[in-house]
Amino acid sequence: MIAVHVKPLAMLRDFLGIKELSVELDEHSKVKNLLETLFRKFGNGFREKIMDPNSNQLKHHWVVMVNGNNINSLQKLDTSLKNGDEVLIFPPVAGG
């Protein structure tokens, strides 16, 4: 088993009602396994908020980072996780 630290940011923090969470996963888990675990814990409203139902990929405006690296520059949802990784999940922040 591995433990991954999840930090939802921006409006997702309020939506889920948590600042951070430690999630236990099987060894060799990937980001998609983490998300499925979170969907089971927080319900389909969370899935619908961040996942495109047609492609089963993240909606284009959501960002997932593992240890400061955007998963889009890694292996996307197939990015491997290891014990102690920090995962941030958030919508992009726009400024003006």
C-alpha positions as CSV (number, residue, x, y, z in Angstrom):
1,M,0.0,0.0,0.0
2,I,1.0,3.6,-0.6
3,A,-0.3,6.8,0.9
4,V,-0.9,9.8,-1.4
5,H,-1.6,13.3,-0.1
6,V,-4.4,15.0,-2.0
7,K,-5.0,18.8,-1.8
8,P,-8.1,20.1,-3.6
9,L,-7.7,23.8,-4.3
10,A,-10.0,26.8,-5.1
11,M,-13.7,26.0,-5.4
12,L,-13.0,22.3,-5.2
13,R,-11.9,22.6,-1.6
14,D,-15.3,24.1,-0.7
15,F,-17.2,21.6,-2.9
16,L,-15.5,18.6,-1.1
17,G,-15.4,20.2,2.3
18,I,-11.7,19.3,2.9
19,K,-8.4,21.1,2.8
20,E,-6.4,17.9,2.3
21,L,-6.7,14.1,2.5
22,S,-4.4,11.1,2.8
23,V,-5.5,8.3,0.5
24,E,-4.3,4.7,0.6
25,L,-3.9,3.0,-2.7
26,D,-2.4,-0.2,-4.0
27,E,1.2,-0.1,-5.1
28,H,1.6,0.7,-8.7
29,S,-1.5,2.9,-8.7
30,K,-2.0,5.6,-11.2
31,V,-3.7,9.0,-11.1
32,K,-6.8,7.4,-12.6
33,N,-7.0,4.9,-9.7
34,L,-6.7,7.8,-7.2
35,L,-9.5,9.6,-8.9
36,E,-11.7,6.5,-8.9
37,T,-11.1,6.2,-5.2
38,L,-12.0,9.9,-4.7
39,F,-15.2,9.5,-6.8
40,R,-16.3,6.6,-4.6
41,K,-15.7,8.6,-1.5
42,F,-17.2,11.9,-2.6
43,G,-19.9,10.7,-5.0
44,N,-20.8,11.2,-8.7
45,G,-21.2,15.0,-8.3
46,F,-17.4,15.1,-8.0
47,R,-16.9,12.9,-11.1
48,E,-19.3,15.0,-13.1
49,K,-17.5,18.2,-12.0
50,I,-14.1,17.2,-13.3
51,M,-14.5,14.4,-15.8
52,D,-15.8,14.5,-19.4
53,P,-18.5,11.7,-19.6
54,N,-17.8,11.1,-23.3
55,S,-14.1,10.7,-23.2
56,N,-13.6,9.7,-19.6
57,Q,-10.8,12.2,-19.4
58,L,-10.4,15.3,-17.3
59,K,-12.5,18.2,-18.5
60,H,-10.2,20.6,-20.4
61,H,-10.1,23.2,-17.7
62,W,-9.2,21.0,-14.7
63,V,-5.6,20.6,-13.6
64,V,-4.0,17.7,-11.7
65,M,-0.5,18.0,-10.5
66,V,1.8,15.3,-9.0
67,N,4.7,16.7,-7.0
68,G,4.4,20.1,-8.8
69,N,4.2,18.5,-12.3
70,N,1.1,18.8,-14.5
71,I,0.0,15.3,-15.4
72,N,-0.5,16.5,-19.0
73,S,3.3,16.8,-19.3
74,L,3.6,13.3,-17.8
75,Q,1.5,10.3,-18.7
76,K,-1.9,12.1,-18.0
77,L,-4.3,9.8,-16.1
78,D,-1.8,6.9,-16.4
79,T,0.8,8.9,-14.4
80,S,2.2,6.5,-11.7
81,L,2.0,7.4,-8.1
82,K,4.3,6.5,-5.2
83,N,4.2,6.7,-1.5
84,G,4.3,10.2,-0.2
85,D,3.3,11.9,-3.5
86,E,1.4,15.2,-3.3
87,V,-1.5,15.6,-5.7
88,L,-3.2,18.9,-6.3
89,I,-6.5,19.1,-8.1
90,F,-7.9,22.4,-9.2
91,P,-9.6,24.4,-12.0
92,P,-7.3,26.9,-13.8
93,V,-7.1,30.3,-12.1
94,A,-7.8,33.2,-14.3
95,G,-6.8,36.7,-13.5
96,G,-7.5,40.1,-15.0
